Amino acid sequence: MSTDNDIDHILLVDDEEDCNFVTRMVLKRSGYTGRITCFTSASAALEHLRIGDDRPDLMFVDINMPGMTGFDLLAACEGDGILPNDHTSVVMFSSSNRPCDMEQARRYRSVVGYVEKALTTEAFQQVVSGHKARNRDNSPTCA
């Protein structure tokens, strides 16, 4: 699958190394050839995002992590004005399929999707399609 250079950088935020490994494998099997940055703590990811010179195109954020949760990360990013932006699509990435988690994810303006672990090629293709559509919708139009 070609991403047509719409997604050059993916940021994974998940405390489980095994999940990060599997996700990387699925991304590669899906034809993704861009850069993947992993953080195993939300606080480390937040520090990276606050620097501001390396905005990802796509973020997969786990919900349940020790210390700072994925929801805490999004609240901090939205509070700091890092997210939402016209560049980054955020997907909540969790083993939970609890309706309350899905509902809470929808409350964040930066979240464009919710994917249950483990990532599949089909789910990644849907995320890419959603990211492309979002970017088309946010593109300036000529009069």
Buried (B, 14 or more C-beta within 10 A) or exposed (E): EEBEEBBEBBBBBBBBEEBBEBBBEBBEEBEBEBEBBBBBBBBBBBEBBEEEEEBBBBBBBBBBBEEBBBBBBBBBBBEEEBBBEEEBBBBBBBEBEEEEBBEBBEEBEBBBBBBBBBBBBEBBBBBBEBBBEBBEEEEEEEE
